[in-house]
Amino acid sequence: MSVKIFRDNNANAVFVAQGTVGAWPFNCLQAVGNGDNTVSIKNLAKKYPDDTDFFEISNALYTVFVKDTGASWGADETTVVNELNAIFSSSGSSANNAPQITSSLAVSLTTGSTLNYELTATNGVGYEWSNLPAGVTTVDGNVRKLIGGSSLVTGTYNITAKAINYYGEDTETVVLTVANPAFADTKSIRFDMTQYMAATPSVSHPLYRASNGSGATDAWTISFWLKAGTATQQSQTVMSFGGSSKANDGAVWIKFDGSSGNNRIVLEYGTQYNQLKLITPASSVTANTWQHWVITYDGSSTGAASNSMSAYYGRFSVYKNGVAQTTTNSHLNYGYSGSVPATEFRVGRRVGSTGYLRSSYVDELALWGSDQSSNVAAIYNSGSTHNLSSLTSAPTHWWRMGDGDTYPTIVDNVGSLDLTMLNMTVGNIVTDTP
């Protein structure tokens, strides 16, 4: 036996197909759960002479109630009662109880995914929503269900839900929390021989400088993971930025010195003839081992006065695996006081020259337009790569180095400065990560 119940909007009636029970106007029927997997259908317009409730259907298993298509109204007693009362236009318990929302009030969603939430309530008939975020809506024909949300940004959204019947209402706040998907670092880029990446920067690039450093507005931070190879070249470029002329144009040049007994990181700032050089201790780079490096610049002046060299060196700091490094410092012509033009930006090759990175890997390269010395620990994250864009001070540019990328483009996950792989193949995107 089955009881077919459905609403015909054209007839403005609810149809109950079972025995002699026929069509009923709105506000007459109510589904009541009995707590034993059975459901009764009460006729609110009728009473027995002794004023007791009149039931059109009593104590029927919830499984017998089907739609006009033959599909079940639900997988349990509570769901069937909710679904039936959603098409009946009155409700309330035998004790004339107001509705009570029973569905979870905490909902989680990851960015880019779609919401699928259904409001349930005991004795509920009418349902209302307010404060719905843009892009979230109800399902046509089922006002209790919310869908959408794929365009929502991370954050918390408070949605007001209301269940109503003849005897009252229940209003609750559904807290929708949108978070980024779980972070996964599965790819890096392998560099060798003449392979490198490049982009054409603008003056908005964090490493651009119009003249001698003027303070915090010229500050920057560079963060990257490096797995250096065993090649012995002295000038293996990790990253570089600046003009195309080594002799005349200022540049930021970070390189790996793999020569025998050295194995260190070198920062050169300025031109070939006017520069500051900071070198980490010998053997600070361990071959074939992932290490995290952060280099910061506070934005202040970096040259011209012979008696200010100590101050110029102090503008920069180098950190390995979250620990500040003691650098060996030198200069040419008392440092560099000129501009750093936005001409070239390269990874794995020096601007205006060669200096290729050899048999080495780079991962999670990021730039900030500020001095992040106080946040090095957060960036390093105890040696675990993580979502840098979720930091309180997010980077200006962030290249995942393979994750989410399609050859030959390495996407800037924060800004719009995508890198192009040159002299490379898709095989340079590898599954070797910190």
Legacy VTK file of the C-alpha trace (Angstrom):
# vtk DataFile Version 3.0
C-alpha trace
ASCII
DATASET POLYDATA
POINTS 434 float
0.000 0.000 0.000
1.127 3.540 -0.710
-0.298 6.946 0.012
0.312 9.402 -2.774
0.373 13.016 -1.623
1.103 15.995 -3.838
0.108 19.592 -4.405
-1.448 20.764 -7.647
-0.825 24.494 -7.927
-3.303 24.896 -10.755
-6.066 23.324 -8.696
-4.882 25.170 -5.599
-5.291 21.983 -3.625
-3.422 19.180 -1.959
-4.283 15.703 -3.248
-4.145 12.630 -1.036
-4.661 9.491 -3.105
-5.641 6.755 -0.697
-9.060 5.154 -0.366
-11.818 7.774 -0.353
-9.518 10.618 0.623
-9.415 13.132 -2.191
-8.472 16.763 -2.650
-8.178 19.101 0.302
-7.919 22.864 0.428
-4.992 24.520 2.076
-4.890 24.921 5.845
-6.704 21.700 6.526
-4.022 19.010 6.685
-1.091 18.457 9.012
1.469 15.660 9.123
2.320 14.440 12.622
5.218 12.151 13.467
4.479 9.577 16.123
8.065 8.817 17.087
7.894 5.174 16.008
8.558 5.526 12.274
4.879 6.172 11.633
3.134 9.298 10.416
-0.486 10.411 10.783
-2.362 12.952 8.659
-4.625 15.190 10.737
-7.594 17.091 9.277
-7.556 20.389 11.145
-11.014 21.302 9.863
-12.660 18.329 11.563
-13.206 17.241 15.143
-14.974 14.295 16.708
-18.025 15.118 18.829
-15.881 14.875 21.938
-13.534 17.513 20.408
-10.683 15.059 19.829
-8.545 15.313 16.701
-9.689 13.769 13.461
-7.091 11.837 11.471
-7.521 11.015 7.784
-4.601 8.576 8.047
-3.318 7.146 11.304
-0.041 5.483 12.212
1.130 4.682 8.692
4.759 3.792 8.159
6.623 6.806 6.772
7.703 4.663 3.823
4.166 4.475 2.407
4.002 8.214 1.684
5.096 8.963 -1.883
4.986 11.825 -4.350
2.884 11.844 -7.532
5.968 10.482 -9.309
6.107 7.551 -6.940
9.308 8.819 -5.287
9.580 8.667 -1.506
8.979 11.800 0.547
12.009 11.056 2.689
14.352 8.557 4.279
13.012 8.857 7.826
9.973 9.871 9.827
11.125 13.434 10.551
11.984 14.178 6.924
8.638 12.879 5.691
6.770 15.018 8.230
8.779 18.112 7.240
8.282 17.515 3.546
4.550 16.914 3.841
3.967 19.926 6.052
5.906 22.020 3.535
3.120 21.401 1.009
0.319 21.604 3.565
-0.207 25.201 4.591
-0.825 24.673 8.294
0.937 22.816 11.027
1.443 22.436 14.708
1.483 19.491 17.002
-1.430 17.930 18.752
-0.467 20.150 21.654
-0.600 23.280 19.444
3.184 23.688 19.537
5.101 26.302 17.610
7.766 25.029 15.168
11.328 24.336 16.209
14.242 24.399 13.783
16.193 21.145 14.008
18.790 21.368 11.233
22.376 22.334 12.015
22.990 26.053 12.443
26.687 25.784 11.505
27.516 25.310 7.823
31.001 25.131 6.272
31.938 25.826 2.668
35.240 26.070 0.800
35.801 28.856 -1.708
34.629 27.917 -5.181
32.339 25.108 -4.020
28.534 25.100 -3.983
26.264 25.206 -0.957
23.620 22.506 -0.441
21.801 23.190 2.812
18.252 22.231 3.781
16.371 23.734 6.703
14.277 21.317 8.779
11.904 21.992 11.630
9.393 20.120 13.750
5.849 21.295 13.009
7.115 23.680 10.345
4.922 24.850 7.467
6.121 28.214 6.245
9.808 29.084 5.842
11.554 32.402 5.340
15.156 33.567 4.805
16.862 36.897 5.213
20.422 38.215 4.973
21.228 35.755 2.190
24.708 36.526 0.760
24.900 37.463 -2.916
24.909 34.326 -5.034
22.990 32.193 -2.497
19.349 31.415 -3.248
16.557 28.921 -2.579
15.674 26.014 -4.837
12.678 26.586 -7.043
9.872 24.578 -5.462
11.690 24.006 -2.169
12.067 27.165 -0.139
13.822 25.209 2.629
16.886 24.419 0.521
19.769 26.857 -0.132
22.157 26.497 -3.063
24.869 28.618 -4.718
27.700 30.391 -2.947
30.551 29.494 -5.313
31.504 33.180 -5.641
31.703 33.837 -1.887
35.017 34.981 -0.464
36.439 33.680 2.787
34.616 34.889 5.860
31.572 34.343 8.061
28.020 34.992 6.856
25.069 35.155 9.286
21.849 34.025 7.611
18.481 34.389 9.345
16.182 31.369 9.033
12.536 31.306 10.142
10.063 28.416 10.462
6.375 29.343 10.901
3.056 27.646 11.679
-0.330 28.707 13.074
0.959 28.570 16.618
4.107 30.621 16.295
7.545 30.726 14.733
11.196 29.873 15.379
13.936 32.216 14.198
17.558 31.124 14.210
20.883 32.292 12.778
22.598 29.920 10.382
26.334 30.676 10.464
27.950 29.993 7.088
31.746 29.856 7.272
33.625 30.063 3.971
37.278 29.008 4.052
39.977 28.326 1.525
40.432 24.689 0.517
43.015 22.712 2.432
46.473 23.733 1.245
48.464 21.242 -0.821
51.997 21.788 -2.121
52.633 19.085 -4.713
54.780 20.761 -7.400
57.952 22.776 -7.880
60.025 23.981 -10.852
63.355 22.398 -11.790
65.937 24.684 -13.417
68.995 23.639 -15.422
71.328 25.097 -18.032
69.578 27.899 -19.994
66.143 27.427 -18.451
64.451 30.354 -16.721
61.188 32.244 -16.260
60.409 35.866 -17.007
57.732 38.540 -16.784
57.566 42.195 -17.812
57.120 44.222 -14.595
55.715 47.678 -14.012
56.608 50.411 -11.521
54.077 48.841 -9.142
56.457 45.896 -8.699
57.647 45.704 -5.060
61.338 45.778 -6.063
61.027 48.937 -8.172
62.788 52.019 -6.810
62.671 55.491 -8.343
65.896 56.724 -6.700
67.778 56.231 -3.465
65.623 54.478 -0.881
63.163 56.860 0.729
61.848 54.678 3.539
59.010 52.222 4.113
57.359 52.873 0.746
60.438 51.386 -0.955
60.673 48.374 1.365
60.253 44.800 0.132
60.491 41.163 1.159
61.370 38.104 -0.903
60.489 34.562 0.209
61.265 31.289 -1.558
62.097 27.631 -1.066
65.308 26.421 -2.738
66.646 22.928 -3.247
70.108 23.662 -4.615
71.982 21.205 -6.787
75.657 20.313 -6.782
76.763 22.462 -9.732
79.792 24.564 -8.782
79.054 27.792 -10.681
79.428 30.898 -8.511
76.600 32.975 -9.969
73.525 30.783 -10.181
70.550 33.127 -10.176
67.564 32.351 -8.018
65.760 35.616 -8.815
66.625 39.009 -10.286
64.910 42.324 -10.999
66.018 45.589 -12.564
67.591 47.112 -15.650
69.104 45.271 -18.589
72.558 46.894 -18.284
74.742 45.441 -15.529
77.094 48.398 -15.719
74.538 51.193 -15.626
71.207 49.928 -14.266
70.352 49.085 -10.695
69.221 45.554 -9.941
68.302 43.161 -7.151
70.175 39.921 -7.694
69.805 36.864 -5.477
72.157 34.064 -6.412
73.448 30.737 -5.189
77.234 30.387 -5.010
77.872 26.673 -5.422
81.636 26.887 -5.742
83.763 24.531 -3.663
83.731 25.397 0.019
81.144 28.125 -0.385
77.542 26.918 -0.908
75.937 30.156 0.148
73.329 32.746 -0.808
74.513 36.099 -2.174
72.521 39.343 -2.457
73.897 41.975 -4.815
72.093 45.322 -4.796
72.961 48.039 -7.327
75.074 48.012 -10.499
78.217 46.156 -11.486
80.340 49.036 -10.164
78.169 50.588 -7.434
76.674 48.035 -5.134
76.158 46.386 -1.782
76.865 42.681 -1.373
75.674 40.471 1.491
76.832 36.839 1.676
75.555 34.141 4.018
78.077 31.874 5.800
79.890 29.137 3.903
77.874 25.908 3.713
74.686 27.694 4.747
73.145 26.112 1.655
72.892 22.334 1.845
72.839 20.632 -1.552
69.808 18.519 -2.430
67.935 19.777 0.626
64.923 22.058 0.678
65.618 25.270 2.616
63.497 28.355 3.108
64.936 31.820 2.520
63.597 35.264 3.317
65.393 38.471 2.326
64.097 41.829 3.520
64.882 45.476 2.766
63.570 48.299 4.969
63.440 50.817 2.111
66.008 53.327 3.444
68.999 54.807 1.622
71.677 52.393 0.423
74.572 54.488 -0.767
76.746 57.553 -1.309
78.278 58.273 2.106
81.519 56.483 2.925
80.914 56.737 6.669
77.458 55.122 6.500
78.315 51.677 5.175
77.229 49.877 8.340
73.835 51.572 8.122
73.493 50.631 4.442
74.185 46.973 5.161
71.679 47.123 8.013
68.878 47.916 5.583
68.892 44.226 4.582
68.326 40.986 6.490
68.634 37.370 5.360
66.850 34.464 7.065
67.292 30.732 6.549
64.542 28.471 7.870
63.273 31.329 10.024
66.690 32.159 11.549
68.533 35.429 10.859
71.885 34.893 9.160
75.122 36.693 9.963
76.308 37.954 6.596
79.706 38.940 5.259
79.258 42.377 3.709
81.150 44.354 1.067
80.582 47.263 -1.297
81.765 48.996 -4.431
81.924 52.803 -4.423
80.068 53.108 -1.099
76.907 51.328 -2.108
74.149 52.269 -4.512
72.071 55.452 -4.490
70.289 55.179 -7.847
67.055 53.684 -9.130
66.059 50.067 -9.655
64.073 50.236 -12.905
61.138 47.990 -13.738
62.694 46.603 -16.898
63.096 42.856 -16.339
61.964 40.296 -13.798
63.506 36.825 -14.013
63.659 33.597 -12.055
66.628 31.331 -12.764
68.545 33.948 -14.776
70.154 37.342 -14.094
68.617 40.430 -15.651
70.782 41.735 -18.474
73.007 38.653 -18.367
73.082 34.878 -17.936
73.957 33.394 -14.549
71.586 30.449 -14.885
70.491 28.264 -12.003
71.756 24.668 -12.381
70.082 21.394 -11.382
68.094 23.169 -8.679
64.466 23.536 -7.647
62.431 26.584 -6.605
59.051 26.553 -4.885
56.546 29.036 -3.421
58.191 32.297 -4.515
56.533 35.374 -2.992
57.121 39.130 -2.867
55.840 41.789 -0.501
55.955 45.544 -0.969
56.914 45.935 2.693
59.513 44.833 5.222
58.215 41.573 6.712
61.119 41.022 9.142
58.692 40.813 12.056
56.644 38.145 10.265
59.402 35.772 9.150
58.279 33.076 11.568
54.737 33.198 10.191
55.997 33.021 6.611
58.296 30.094 7.402
55.516 28.341 9.344
57.881 25.921 11.124
59.000 24.532 7.790
55.576 23.708 6.369
54.514 25.346 3.129
51.118 26.980 3.506
48.633 29.434 2.070
50.563 32.701 2.087
47.526 34.693 0.988
45.843 33.896 4.322
48.567 35.687 6.314
47.638 38.886 8.084
50.119 40.582 5.734
49.547 38.763 2.463
52.169 38.981 -0.295
51.805 41.270 -3.273
52.782 38.447 -5.644
52.888 34.687 -5.082
53.887 31.991 -7.532
53.096 28.396 -6.483
55.625 27.018 -8.979
53.503 24.316 -10.525
50.457 23.881 -8.308
47.454 25.084 -10.273
49.666 26.045 -13.220
49.507 25.004 -16.859
52.713 25.006 -18.908
54.179 27.469 -19.912
52.438 29.895 -17.521
53.209 30.131 -13.811
50.272 32.028 -12.350
50.571 34.875 -9.883
48.095 33.749 -7.224
47.748 37.180 -5.617
48.602 39.777 -8.248
48.572 39.673 -12.046
52.274 39.229 -12.881
52.288 35.750 -14.420
55.667 34.201 -15.248
56.441 32.497 -18.562
58.643 29.395 -18.668
61.431 29.815 -21.253
63.633 27.090 -22.739
61.584 24.699 -20.601
59.070 21.922 -21.131
56.144 20.661 -19.099
58.655 18.226 -17.615
60.204 21.080 -15.628
57.115 21.036 -13.408
58.012 18.251 -11.002
56.633 16.554 -7.872
59.564 17.413 -5.609
58.499 19.731 -2.785
59.567 20.859 0.676
LINES 1 435
434 0 1 2 3 4 5 6 7 8 9 10 11 12 13 14 15 16 17 18 19 20 21 22 23 24 25 26 27 28 29 30 31 32 33 34 35 36 37 38 39 40 41 42 43 44 45 46 47 48 49 50 51 52 53 54 55 56 57 58 59 60 61 62 63 64 65 66 67 68 69 70 71 72 73 74 75 76 77 78 79 80 81 82 83 84 85 86 87 88 89 90 91 92 93 94 95 96 97 98 99 100 101 102 103 104 105 106 107 108 109 110 111 112 113 114 115 116 117 118 119 120 121 122 123 124 125 126 127 128 129 130 131 132 133 134 135 136 137 138 139 140 141 142 143 144 145 146 147 148 149 150 151 152 153 154 155 156 157 158 159 160 161 162 163 164 165 166 167 168 169 170 171 172 173 174 175 176 177 178 179 180 181 182 183 184 185 186 187 188 189 190 191 192 193 194 195 196 197 198 199 200 201 202 203 204 205 206 207 208 209 210 211 212 213 214 215 216 217 218 219 220 221 222 223 224 225 226 227 228 229 230 231 232 233 234 235 236 237 238 239 240 241 242 243 244 245 246 247 248 249 250 251 252 253 254 255 256 257 258 259 260 261 262 263 264 265 266 267 268 269 270 271 272 273 274 275 276 277 278 279 280 281 282 283 284 285 286 287 288 289 290 291 292 293 294 295 296 297 298 299 300 301 302 303 304 305 306 307 308 309 310 311 312 313 314 315 316 317 318 319 320 321 322 323 324 325 326 327 328 329 330 331 332 333 334 335 336 337 338 339 340 341 342 343 344 345 346 347 348 349 350 351 352 353 354 355 356 357 358 359 360 361 362 363 364 365 366 367 368 369 370 371 372 373 374 375 376 377 378 379 380 381 382 383 384 385 386 387 388 389 390 391 392 393 394 395 396 397 398 399 400 401 402 403 404 405 406 407 408 409 410 411 412 413 414 415 416 417 418 419 420 421 422 423 424 425 426 427 428 429 430 431 432 433
